[in-house]
Amino acid sequence: MKYILFYIFTSLLLSSCSHSTHRWIKNGIVPNQNQVCRTLGNGAHSAKIMYTGCGGLVIAHNSEEVFMTDPFYTSHKFGKDLLKTQIAPTPGNTAKVMDRVQAVGIDTNKINTVLVSHSHYDHLEDLPILLARHKLAEKVKIFGSTSASCTVANFLSGHEFINLDPLQFFQGPEDAAPESWQRISKNIRVLPIQSNHAPHFYGVHQMAGPTDCSTFKDYKDYTTKTKMDDWREGSTFSFLVDLISPDDTLRLYIQTSSSAPPFGFPPPAELKRKSVDLAILCVASHAYVKDYPDALLSKIKPKQCMLIHWEDFIFKDMYVADPKNVALTAIGPYMRKIKKHYKVPLNNLGDSAFMPRPLTLVEIKY
Ligand SMILES: [Zn+2]
């Protein structure tokens, strides 16, 4: 009985905090179309970024080099035992996302790299199905923590897992060791950076710590249900990503969970060499981290910000036409911090920061 009451109370609390994004569409911050173009340089080169929901991105450089982050395409309602809820991905959603990526001219069979920022289910759950159904390149390199490796270990046949735990740039030194940089294709390199993860609400940090590998020992079929709570966080990384052209480089910074400063900060020497063009930043749970994202913004000074992991994925499917904000995360205070950083009125903020709906294609000219 007490679980049912707790469940009802929590559901009411969480659902009461979701609001329509109409206001942000009106202000030009949520693009009201499924394809947008942003310019971050002289425009001679281009890249495509498909936002697939939560921390998920598919990024293509010159059509040939493609990688993805944090594959998760299925919303799950909490069951009455909350984190003991049994989950499995919905193949229909995985297909919908891959079809959309193909439809905008990104060849999903060229996705040769998956970056996993941390191992919660909402950043990793669809990777087993993508591998089992051969939706990506024939040989894929997966970069993630020891915890992520436990979860997907039984789906790796022919693919390679690279453990970032020892390779990441740890906070402190002025510069990263050259071996921390990962060359994921001819013209793309990635620096994994030690980051951390916000509490989910009011100081409560769910699914923390490393994954118990034994819980995924028999997870060999993506239709097998697993417990939400077993998808532990493990290490959390942010990423500095360079898309390199002969005469220019587009520098992306990707952070898919709100992180307490200085966690997630790139090495200072690297920022002196080249500043960040586009920061792709998490919105969810921002209010539970002091000085996020302001401290990060003043450190990396991105030309523009793309805001992700903002939509409701608990009470609604992520791919509805009018997504609401994720529960217990108000968008207004986040925008006020971004506005303060760029020193522009709200009506002009859309030139510096934008918050695409899932399945929006962002074309970057640089
Ligand atoms: Zn998480």
Residues whose N, C-alpha, C, O or C-beta is under 5 A from the ligand:
A	BS01	ZN	H120
